[in-house]
Amino acid sequence: MIRLEKRPQPSRAWSMATPLVAVLATMIFGGLLFAALGKPPVEAIRTIFWEPLFGEFSFYYRPQLLVKGAPLVLIAIGLSLGFRAGIWNIGAEGQYIMGAICGAGAGLAFYPAESFLIFPLMVVAGALGGWAWAMIPAVLKTRFGTNEILVSLMLVYVAEQFLASVSLGLLKNPEGFGFPGSRNLQAWDSAHNAELIAGTGMHWGVVAALIAVIFAYVLLNRHMTGYHIRLTGEAPRAARFAGVNPTRLVLFCLGTSGALAGLAGLFEVSGPSGQVSIDFNVGYGFTAIIVAFLGRLHPVGILLAGGLMALTYIGGDIAQSNLQLPAAAIQVFQGMLLFFLLAFDLLTNFRIAIGKPEVA
Amino acid sequence: MSVPLLSLQGLTKAYPGVVANDTVSFDIGEGEVHALLGENGAGKSTLVKMIYGLVKPDSGKMLLRGQPYEPAEPRQARADGIAMVFQHFSLFDALNVAENIALGMENPPEMRDLAARIREVSETYGLPLDPYRTVGDLSAGERQRVEIIRCLLQDPKLLIMDEPTSVLTPQEVEILFKTLQKLQSEGTSILYISHKLEEIRTLCDHATILRLGKNVGECTPSETSARDMAELMVGSSLQTPQRGARDFGEVAMDITGLSVPAPSAFGTALKNVHLTVRKGEILGIGGVAGNGQDELLGVLSGETLTEADAVKLHGQPIGKLGPTARRKLGVLAAPEERLGHAAAPDMSLTENAMLTGSVREGLEKNGFLDWGKTKEFAERIIKAFDVRTPGPGNAARSLSGGNLQKFVIGREVLQDPDVLVVNQPTWGVDAAAAAAIRQSLLDLAAKGAAVICISQDLDELMEISDSFAALNEGRLSAPREAAGLTVDEIGLMMGGAHGMEVAHV
């Protein structure tokens, strides 16, 4: 008989190894899935994981990796702080939208002036926009004990309506021939989040994401606030005993994750996307939740997971067009990855034992 | 004595990494009250689980009245006339007494007949109990009666009782002993597990002592001193905590007219609590579990905030200060629940040293943590309090209960507190370690600290405290000088037997 036995303490080796094992298992079972669909499995896996990095057109895909990975990492880092403490911000998508609107709006107020101050101002406004949107569930939770999961999620839909409203009204391009959407920020130097090195995809958002990773790492490992976050997540009563103020922790975690999501929105709207439009948001805020867990809420893990997620998105797109794999199969493939990751995660705290169980 | 009721012969049971029982043999005679003594982890639980059919021995055999006895499961053990009252009750709060008892029966009779039987048995054995009362409303002592009556309805030949008195007031203990003596006079044998030596001396005919899974000796408790039995249990001569004469200084901490509503549906409200503790004094607070101990500790540690004036340190109001601010002022605490309250289970000992040590040990500078210094602090605790662990990098949950308790107490004691509040400081700790912990509390008081020791172990409180008060349903009795208090007086302070009286048999 096969059983699970709880380890006396979490295994360090397994917590490192499980992501690799999960990717491997996803490749095997994904390959079987593709084979069942009548597609060449090895070719499909190679297309997804290899083509974007080292294939014929990798000069185009590699920058895309940074462009897609940066917002995911930036948002996921913020979310992971709260998740570590058991504070669930599910509404990063809404904070991302509000960051983009506020940042772009603050910039467009000065159009068409040219000044090196405009972009920093937009960055601050973007962060504040996301922060303010996240403060709504935070204050409601600390004041009235509402559930932050529901409130933050619902606010995503409010933010989407707000986005549609400003795209059609307040921020609509006066010279846009009546089409919805703001002026294109890429065409305005002072507000353009341009590539720092041409052709690399490296923009300010990527820099911000890397800084966020380092910041989160230091916070969690070397700072009292990070220690309190971890303590609250692992043993809430012990955290109270240690002197953690739960209200301040909720405000800090939701605020930080909101601000980082807002930043991600700003860097996107002023860079790759270029304008505030009705369909500006593409789900980074939700995917980042997966990235945060894929990286097991560890800053470095999130960095790698963001890269991996971006890779499967881009590789999945290539496989769709090159091999005519159905989009649903790619989604199943991505779902498998998360599933295996969470499943193998069990091995960090449990070991598999074979034999008859002992009665405790 | 011809054929013993139950004869254990060379029982051995090994778990991975530890031999829980190593060729244990002894006999339990008909109508005998047999004590099974031993420290935590000596193998008492494993042994009775084998007798009750919960665990199968690796080798050795059992004879019941000369016949081979190999219970495959508890049902079979019950059918053979062996019943057990567990330390932890398995009762449903929302059901009444009769329904709870019916749930445990193979073929429950009609509820009305069962109620009549329960009433009959409870009156015969002096355990008054109304079969229609909801279990959620019963005290711990009454709940235990439900478990005992559940066993008695089976007419057992052998009744196993696992630490039955740990939840009882002295008066309730007396009622229980009367019941057990009556059972014995009717020919029922009792296997009585405890580490409370005095009660074993009054109750038991014979005692078997286990140490590290081995039977290390037998004795007749009434003819052996408690000290000798304790030394057999520990395997070395026992250090009795030494208390020197101490002068009490000024009042260190006082609480006046403190009332706090119950924090949850299962909590206890504190009602008009007054207490003072002076420098160098150890105030013992007794009481049966669930009478407000956790809540009182929360108020003292700063986890629960109150009116500023309700809690005072050296005359300064501190009721509105949180745990960190209180630590800065020298008020430290060690809660009862080790895993999850006093320590975070998955964090290392180093990280757990940070938990309360950051302020007083200077482990933090401008919010940044000094892990090197924290590790040294953890190592200091491990060394000073003899915590058995490979090193400070190990997770708190990997330590045994007693070792973690030593760590938790050591962490506070080494921070040199002005006022230390501990709840159940030696709960689940072996005798030698318990003596060391008590000694450290006495030493702390000798150095001039005020100590508040909340405990359910009356022997412990009598051993170390200078004054004694008891918690009962959130009310604290007026403190009295501990020296010279009799068990009866303590029982009355604890609220008597919760309105129950010994039925006239």
Interface residues (C-beta under 8 A of the other chain):
Chain A: P8 Q9 P10 R222 H223 M224 T225 Y227 R230 L231 E234 A235 R237 A238 A239 R240 F241 A242 G243 N245 E358 V359
Chain B: Y15 P16 K49 L54 V55 K56 S301 G302 E303 G322 P323 T324 A325 R327 A333 P335 E337 L339 G340 H341 A342 A343 A344 P345 D346 M347 E351 M354 L355 T356 S358 E364 G367 F368 L369 W371 N394 A395 R397 S398
